[in-house]
């Protein structure tokens, strides 16, 4: 299922991109993962909050266009996600589906994953109103 979302930011694009890259393995930010084990620089194995299933993922960091691609391998998910940082927003584009008997639940799962990605970005980039209240 293909989904697209634009998340507004108030930071320089390179700083926002670095913040995403630094946090990509942090399960406190990206809460859909219970545990992440790095296999090498671009490959990781994660235990998903979805029935403790193990998912193999490949992460491609493209610094020239400030994007990050996550490709799903062996596990309950199939497809990819792209995070691209632009001047004033982060674009999330995904094409994800469930494998096997879980396929009928793809639309629910993809929408739930997108909600989780947006929540993670809110943890990384708090809304302006919250920043003003803290001062």
Long-range contacts (C-beta under 8 A, 24 or more apart in sequence): 1-95, 1-96, 1-97, 1-106, 1-107, 1-110, 2-93, 2-94, 2-95, 3-92, 3-93, 3-94, 3-96, 3-110, 3-111, 3-114, 4-91, 4-92, 4-93, 4-94, 5-91, 5-92, 5-114, 5-117, 5-118, 6-89, 6-90, 6-91, 6-92, 7-89, 7-90, 7-91, 7-92, 7-118, 7-121, 7-125, 8-88, 8-89, 9-85, 9-88, 9-89, 9-90, 9-125, 10-88, 10-125, 10-128, 11-125, 13-66, 13-85, 13-86, 13-87, 14-66, 14-85, 16-85, 16-90, 16-125, 17-63, 17-66, 17-68, 17-85, 19-124, 19-125, 20-68, 20-83, 20-85, 20-90, 20-124, 21-61, 21-68, 23-124, 24-59, 24-68, 29-120, 29-123, 29-124, 30-116, 30-120, 31-116, 31-119, 31-120, 32-113, 32-116, 48-75, 48-76, 48-77, 50-76, 50-109, 51-76, 72-96, 75-99, 76-100, 76-102, 77-109, 81-113, 81-117, 83-117, 90-121, 92-117, 92-118, 92-121
